[in-house]
Amino acid sequence: TLKASRALLKHIQSETARKEAASNTKNLLKASSEGEHDKDAEPIWLILTTKKYISDQRRLKPGKILLPHSVNQSQTTSVCLITCDPQRIFKDSITHPSFPPALSSKIQKVIGISKLKARYKSFESRRQLHNEHDVFLADDRAITLLPKALGKIFYKGPKKPVPIRLEPYKTSDTAATKQGAIAKKSSSQEKDKTKSVAPPLQIAKEIERTLSCTFVYLSPAVTTAICVGLSSFTPTQVAENVDAVVQGMVDKFIPKGWRNIRSVHIKGPNTMALPIWLAEELWTDEGDVLEEATEAQTQEKRNPKKRKGMELEDEGSEKRRTEKVRRRQERKLSKGGPK
């Protein structure tokens, strides 16, 4: 893994340097410090091929795998948060003093589902929203409403909205339940308004955890592409992310684990795929292997018309043989019969 990561990064960096030299321009967006990554860095993809489908249908909600080195850790990452109505409660949670300032600076936009439908009806407005932000997070209670509200421009590319939990965790505190039942009607209505909103620290924890993950979009296919790094990463960081993603796929998403994996490659947007691991067997179970067919059976499968002709020819020859035997017997009877 480390050898393939080193070779891929070296190729991407050499190609980038060659293009910059040919265009005689300097990349002003290049990261200036070690902690930040170049905003124009190219993504590195893990291409995992299985022997059988790992999903029977396309899933709207992506799976999440925690990365040792996040691809969204840059301070310039712009996040758009799509919430349930009303959006004001979520905005107040993000601007709350207990919410981490470093994370709140990344959240550039908070919008409710009703305003999203009202403001972004045209294709141009949706494309503008798509280009303004790097990551789109959405309340998991409203994720099924977004395909119609956002359109194909979001769901055909890598910026599909990622669901996060913005409602409070369920607790088994019976005393609090009894106290809530005894409360006055006015106070209970006020609580119901904010009942479905998690505390600021919980929202921050969910967002940080989601930004530290890579996303797995499963579909009825044998090939799955997962982002595992950027071209500004070191080879060690890419290798550690690849190991974490492959292990996460085996543990969570791939039935029968390593027995169902055919190959593992890594590649850049415009590079060839470099192999990391290839399976020795192309089947999952011994029952999937068919017995070796004879040469005659193979010819029959290749030429069904010829097989049909041979069957007709055999049937005709059998009839002729039977007719010949019958005539011979008749001649014998006629010669040796009574005079």
N, C-alpha and C positions, 0 to 999 in steps of 0.2 A: 504493500500500500504506500509506504513512504517513498519507494523508488519511483512508482508511477506518479505520485503527487509532485515529486521534485522535477520529473521530466516534463509534466504538463505545465507547471508554473513557469519553468524556464522557457518553454516554447511560447506561451502567451506573452510573457514579458519581452521576449526578443521581438515578437511580431508587433507589439505596441510601440517599442522603441523604433522599429523600422518605419512604422507609419508616421510617427511624430517627426522623424528625421526627413521623411519624404515630403511632409506638408510644411515643414519649417515653422511649426507652431509649438508653443509650450503649454502643457496642461496646467492651468491655473487652479483647477479644482483638486489637484493632487494633495493627499493628506500630508500635513506638515509635522505631525507628531506620531509617536509609536502607537498610542492608544486609539487613534482614529484610523479609519480605512478610507481609501479613495472612493469618492462618491460615484465615479465613473468606472470603478473596478468591475470586471466581467464576472458573472456567476460561474461557479463550477458545479457541474451536475453529476450525480450518481445515477447510472443507468443499470437498473436491476431487472434481469430477465428471469422469468420463472418457467417451469415446465407445464404448469396448468394455470388457469385463471385463478387469481386470488380474490376476485369479487365478481358476482354475477350481475351487478348493475352499477351504474355511475352514481357515486355518492356526492351529495351536495355539501355535507360537512366534512372537511378534511381531517385526517388524523394528525397527531402532533408527536414529534420525537424531540426530546431535549438534547441540545447540542452543547458540547464542552466549550465551543467558541461560537458565539452568536453571529449571524450575518447582519443583524439589525442593531449592533451596539454603538454605531456612530451617533454622535450628538446631533448631527444634521439630519437624522432620519425623521421624516414627517409622517405622523400618524393621524388618520381620520377615524373617529369613533362614531359608529351609527348605533343609536339607542332606541329603546321604546319611548313612547310618549308618557309624560312630558319630558322634554330634554333638559329643562332648567334644573331639575333635581340632580342630574348627572354632571352638569356644568358646575354646580355648587360643590359637588363632591370632589371634583378635580382641582378646584381653586381653594379647597379647604386647607388650613395650615398644616394638618397632619399628612397631607398628600406630598410625596417626595418631589421637590422642585425640579430635579433633573429629569424626572419622568414627565411632569406636567409641561415642561418646555417642548417635549417631542410631540405632544398631542395638540396639533394645530387647529383641529376642527372637531366639534361635537354637534351632531345633527340628529334630530328625531326622525322616525320613519315617515310621519305625515308630512313634515317639511321637505324631506327628501323627495317624496312623490310630487309635491307641489312645485318645487323649484327646478328640478332636473327632469323635465319631460322630453326635451329635444335631445337629439344625438350629440349635437355640438356641446351642449352644457354638460352632458355626461362624460364626454371625452375630456373636457377641460378639468372636471373634477378628478378623473382618472389620472391625468398628468400632474396634478398639483401635489399628490401625496405618494409616499412610498409604500405604506402599509395601510390596509383597511381592516379595522376590527369592528365586529358587530355583536350586539346582544344576541345570545343564542335563542332567545324567545322570538326574535324577529328575523332570523336567518332565512326562513322559508319564504318570506315576503320579498326578499331582495332581488331574485332573478328578474322578476317583472319590473321592479322599480329601477334597477340599474342597467339592465339590458346586456346584450352579448359582448359589448366592449370590455366589460369586467370579467366575464366568465370564459372568455376565449384566451386570456393571457394569464400571466403569473400573479396578478393582483386581485385574485378572488377574495372576497370578504371572509375573514377568519372568525369563527364564533368564539366568544368568551362569556364567562358567567358573570353577570352583573347583579344577580339577585343574592340576598344573604344566604349563608349556609343554614341548613335545617338543623335545629337543636332539639333535644329531648327534655327541655326545661319545662316541666309541668307546672311549676309554680308561676312562671312567667305567663303561661297560657291562662291559668286561672285568674291572674291579676288583670290580664287583658280582657277577659270576659266580664269582669266586674267594673271595668272602667266606664266612664260616661260616654254617651253617644257622640258628643262633639269631639272629644279627645280621640275616640276610636276612628272617627272619620278622618281626622288629621293623621293618625297613624297609618291608615289604609293608603293614604296618598304616598307615603314614603316607605311602605311596607316592602315593596318589591325592589328597593334600592339597597345595595350592599354598602357597608361602611367604607369610607375612603381608603383605609389601609388594605381592605380586602380587594377593592377594585385595583389598587396599585399592584398588589401581589399577582393578581390574575393577568394584568397587562404585561408586567415584567416577565412572568413565566412564559406567556405566549410569544413575546418578542425574542425569547431565548430558544425557541423551538424552530424546527423546520417542519414543513407541512407536506403531508402525503395525500395526494388526490388519487383515489382508487377508481378504476374503471374496468369493464370486462375486457381485459387485454392481458398479455403476458409480459409487457414491458411497462416499467414504472420509472419516471424521472423525478429525482429529488434534489433540491439545491443543498449542497453540503459545504459551501464556502465561497470565497471571493478570490480573485486573482491577486489581491493585496495580502492574502494570508501567507504564512510560512508553510513549507511542506509538512512540518510536524502538526500544525493546526489542522490542515486539510486531512491528513491521515487519521488523526484522532476523531474528527467529525465523521469520516467515512466509517470507521469502526463502530462508532456509536449508532449511526443510522442503520447499518446492516444488522447489528444486533437488535435494535429496536424493531426493525421489520420482521426479523425472525421470531421475536418474542410476541409481537402484537398482531401482525397482519397476515403473515404467510402461513397457511395451513401446512402441516407436516414439516415445517422448518427448513433446514438445509437440504433435506431430500427433495424439496420442490424448487430449489434455486438452480438455474442453469448457468448463469454467468453474472459477473459484476464488473462494470466498466466505469471509468470517470472520463469526462470530456468538458471542453469549453464550448461557448456558443458557435465558434467557427473552427473547431479542431476535430481531428479524428478521435474516436473513443479508444482509450488505452485499457487493455484488460488487466484486471486485478485477480480475478478468480474465475476458473472455468470448471464445470462439473465433468466428471469422467463418464457418467451414465446420463443418457438423455431421457430416462423414464423415472417415474416416481416409485411405482411398485412393480414387483415381478409379474403380476397379472397383466400389466400393460404391454408386456413383450409378447408378440405373436410368434408361433413356431415358424421355422424356416420353410418356405413353400418350395415345392419341387419345380423343376424347369417347365414341365407340362402345365402346371397350374398357373405359373407366371405368364406363359404364352397365352393361356386362355383368358386371363385378365386383360392382357394387352390387346388381344384381337377377339372381341366377343362375336363378331360376324363370322370369323373363321371357325370359332368354336361351334356356332350354330350350324354352319355348313358341314362340319365334320360329323355333328350329330345326325343330320339328315342323310349324309352319305353312309354312316354306319347302319341307320335304319333301313335304307334301300338295299344295301348289300345283304342284310339279314333276310329281307323278304326274298331276294333272288336265290339265296342259299336254300331257303325253305322250299321254294318252288322247284328248284333243281332236284332236291331229295324226293319230293313228291312224284315228279315225272319218272325218276329212276325206278321207284317202287312200282309204278303203273306198268312200265315196260317189263319188269320181271314177272309181274302177275300175268301179263298178256302172253309171254313166252312159255311160262311153266304151267299154264292153266290147263284144264281138261279139253281134249279134242272132240 
